[in-house]
Amino acid sequence: MALKTFNIEEDVYNKFSAICKKFGVSMSKQVEMFMRSQVEEDPVARADYLERLNTIRKGKFVRVTNFKERYKL
């Protein structure tokens, strides 16, 4: 196990941290699982992780069809 440092926007970190706390999951394990899924050909995810992920995906989101127009960029 290695301790690594990453530069992450504070707002993104805070939101992800809140989600992890809400669902009782380890933030570092979530990052590790994401990284593993990027480098493995056939990643295997635990069933409880997939269930929690589906719950997150069913959350309340704002549908944006034109990002530039919605946020006036």
C-alpha positions as CSV (number, residue, x, y, z in Angstrom):
1,M,0.0,0.0,0.0
2,A,1.4,3.4,-0.9
3,L,0.4,6.9,0.2
4,K,-0.1,9.2,-2.8
5,T,-1.0,12.9,-3.0
6,F,-3.3,14.2,-5.7
7,N,-4.4,17.7,-6.6
8,I,-8.2,17.8,-6.6
9,E,-10.5,20.8,-6.7
10,E,-11.8,21.4,-3.2
11,D,-15.5,21.6,-4.3
12,V,-15.2,18.2,-6.1
13,Y,-13.5,16.7,-3.1
14,N,-16.1,18.0,-0.7
15,K,-19.0,16.7,-2.8
16,F,-17.4,13.3,-3.3
17,S,-16.5,13.1,0.4
18,A,-20.1,13.8,1.4
19,I,-21.4,11.0,-1.0
20,C,-18.9,8.5,0.5
21,K,-20.0,9.4,4.0
22,K,-23.7,9.2,3.1
23,F,-23.3,5.7,1.7
24,G,-20.7,4.6,4.3
25,V,-17.9,3.9,1.8
26,S,-14.2,4.6,1.9
27,M,-13.2,7.5,-0.4
28,S,-9.7,6.0,-0.9
29,K,-11.2,2.6,-1.8
30,Q,-13.6,4.3,-4.4
31,V,-10.6,6.0,-6.0
32,E,-8.6,2.8,-6.0
33,M,-11.5,0.9,-7.6
34,F,-11.9,3.5,-10.3
35,M,-8.2,3.4,-11.0
36,R,-8.2,-0.4,-11.1
37,S,-11.1,-0.4,-13.5
38,Q,-9.1,1.8,-15.8
39,V,-6.1,-0.5,-16.0
40,E,-7.8,-3.9,-15.9
41,E,-9.3,-5.5,-19.0
42,D,-12.1,-7.2,-17.1
43,P,-12.7,-5.4,-13.8
44,V,-14.7,-7.2,-11.1
45,A,-16.8,-5.0,-8.8
46,R,-18.4,-6.2,-5.6
47,A,-22.2,-6.5,-5.6
48,D,-22.7,-4.1,-2.7
49,Y,-20.6,-1.5,-4.5
50,L,-22.7,-1.8,-7.7
51,E,-25.9,-1.5,-5.6
52,R,-24.6,1.7,-4.0
53,L,-23.5,3.0,-7.4
54,N,-27.0,2.4,-8.8
55,T,-28.5,4.3,-5.9
56,I,-26.2,7.2,-6.6
57,R,-27.1,7.1,-10.3
58,K,-30.8,7.3,-9.5
59,G,-30.2,10.6,-7.5
60,K,-31.7,13.9,-8.3
61,F,-29.8,15.4,-11.2
62,V,-30.4,18.4,-13.5
63,R,-30.6,17.4,-17.1
64,V,-28.6,19.7,-19.2
65,T,-28.8,19.5,-23.0
66,N,-26.8,22.6,-23.7
67,F,-24.2,23.2,-21.0
68,K,-22.9,26.4,-22.5
69,E,-26.4,28.0,-22.7
70,R,-27.4,26.8,-19.2
71,Y,-24.4,28.1,-17.5
72,K,-23.8,31.1,-19.8
73,L,-20.2,30.2,-20.6
